[in-house]
Amino acid sequence: MRINPWPLLLIFLGYSPAKAQELTFPIRKDFAWGSVEKQVSKAEIDEFIKETPDEFGYYRQEVTNYHSYNLDSLRLCLHFLDINGDNLLDVIFDGQSGGEPREIEIFINKGDGYKKVFSDMQAISKLEWRDNRLSKLYIFDWGCCDDYVDYGKIYQTVFDKTNVPDLVQIHQEASIHFGEKPDTLLEKPTRFVVLNNNYNIRFAPIIDDTSGQIWDDERNRQFHGNIIGKLSKGAKGHALGKKTDSSGREWWYVEIDEEYFPVGFAFTKENEKYPTKVIGWISSRFVTEF
């Protein structure tokens, strides 16, 4: 299992139809549930478990030497809070999926029962609120097994006439799990455009064109060092941070606009089910701000 190593606060950009909007994406493994959840009795928790008999099968199995999860474990994974401002306590499950990844599920209390309205993998990074209702949900997915890509996703909450939320994805970004992160970030992200075709984007601020990576074709000895893709001339994005190496070369830590998805090696656009902004390092020599 890969464990999230990011305690770092990163700033990424998402877009509304009207204008660019700055979004804060804190990457953390453990969400601070104590800041939002309400304390409820064991009886109330058990009533929810009783009313959702088709859920949480992993925790309902018999405890063995190989399976230690039980209903006591499940109770610790259930968080009660009012998501839609109706003074009824809804539930967020943050626990084991039964497979490699963790799972996040949201259940809305309709008064006469619970309705599951959301499910995704790994962990919540942040909850945003507006008018006492959930406004945005931030998910950080660090993958599992041999995955090498980290995903940050943002969901916008849309409420129907009955006050039941639908969580609509509005943002997705991807970066290499073991890639280098900047020590500091720019106070304000800078827009830029790439001037050369086939411009390298890398996972670290150093020139390495020869080492092998998990995405390389070892059979044909096609190694590309720390290059994660090639950017086309005219590709645009935001610089989030900067670093100067020992040779004096300045590197930019960037987020590439989704329409300029890098060609090649670490990422495959066809595998992305949602428009994705790739994050990595580029040299500042053949880019210009605008």
PESUL-V601757 format. One line per field, one symbol per residue. ss: DSSP state (A for helix, B for strand, O for the rest). A space follows every 10 residues. Layout:
BEGIN
ss=???
END
This chain:
BEGIN
ss=OOOOOOOOBB BBBBBOOOOB BBBBBBOOOO OOAAAOOBOO OAAAAAAAAA AOOOOOAAAO OOOOOOOOOO AAAAAAOBBB BOOOOOOOOB BBBBBBOOOO OBBBBBBBBO OOOBBBBBBB BOBBBBBBBB OOBBBBBBBB BOOOOOOOBB BBBBBBBBBO OOOOBBBBBB BBBBBBOOOO OOOOOOOOOB BBBBOOOOBB BBOOOOOOOO OOOOOOBOOO OBOOOOBBBB BOOOOBBBBB BBBBOOOOOB BBBBBBOAAA OOBOOOOOAA AOOOOOBBBB BBBOOOBBBO
END
